[in-house]
Amino acid sequence: MYLGKDGLIPLEVKVLHDPDRSHVFCGAALSSNVIPFWKTDVGKWDGAKIIDVENGPHPEWPLPVTGDMRQYDISEPHNPVLMGQVWMGGLLCKAPEVDGVKVAGRPKAYQLSLDARR
């Protein structure tokens, strides 16, 4: 699948947990973009990039990186609101220490619970 003129590559797709809406959200690989897709009134699929997080350079890595995980309120899918941010370590090493241990990792295959509490 090719995502528009920007040449974004889909990485992970998450479905909006609402049977009355047709939205799915796609996280793009090698970027920090999120693109929702939805069915139009005429039954065709449309999409637009709604989240574009600025990446930063890293001297030992060929691609720009962010190093954080973000949570957005998507109750209005075309107007997401940033609700939380956690630094996960990884290449930027901005993560905090937890019980004396430096967090070193990155998010992978995450999902918000169906009740949106965790």
N, C-alpha and C positions, 0 to 999 in steps of 0.2 A: 504494500500500500504506500502510495506517495501522497504526502500531505501538502498540496499546494505549491505555489511558486517558490516558497522558502526552502523546499527540498527536505522537509523534516521527516525523520524516520520514526515510525511508531514503536514504542517500547512496551507500554503497558496500557491496557484499556480497563477502565472502571465504569460500571453501570450505576446510574443514579437510582437509589432505592425508592422509587416512586412509580407504581404501576400506571399512573395517569400521565406520566411524562415520558418522552422518548430520548432523553439525553444520555449520552455516554461521554466519558472524558478520556482523552488519550494523552499520556505523557510521552514526549518525544525524546528519543535517544540522542546522546551527544549534545544535549542542550537542556535548558531549564524551562521549557515551554509546556503549557497545557492547552490542548485544543478540545473544546466540546463539539460534539456532533449532535444534531437533532433532526427530526423529520419536519419538513415544511408542510404548509397547508395542502400542497398538491402531492404529498406523499414521497417527495425526494429528500435525500439527506443533504444537509448543509453544515458548514463548520467555519470557525474563525478562531484564531489564536487569541486567548484572553489573558493568559499569564505568561509573562516573558521576564524571567529573573536574570538580572545582569550577572554574568560569569566573570571571574577574575583569573588572571594569569598565574601560573605556578612555574617556578624555574626548573623543576625536575619532571614536568609532565607536559606532553605536547598539546594537550587540549585544555581550554579554560575550565575551571571548576567552581563549585559553590560551597560544598561541605555542610549544608544544612538541610533540614527537613521542615517543610512548612505545612500548616493546616489552614485551609480556606473555608469560609462559610459560602456554600454554593446554593443557598436557598433561592437566590436569583442567579441561575447559571451563567447569564451573560454579564454579570457584574459581581465577580467574586471578591470577598473581603478577607484580607489576611487576619487570621485569628491567633496564630501561634507560630513560633519558630524555635527549633532546637538545633544547636550545633552538634554534629555527630562525629567530629574528628576527621578521619580521612586525610586527604592530602594537605588541607589547610591547617590542621591541628588547632582549631579554635574551640574544641569541645572542652567542657569543664571536667574537673576531677569528681568522681563519685566514690565516697568512702575511701579516699586516698588513691584511687585507681584512675588514671587518665583514660577517658573514653577514646577508643580508636576503632572506628568502623564507619559504616555508611548504611543508609536505609536500603532495603531491598524487599520487594514484594509485600509492602505494607497495606493495611486496610483498616478503615475506621469501622468500629462495630456498628451493627444495624441500628442500635439505639443512639448512636452518635456520642456516646459517653466515654469511649476509650478506643 
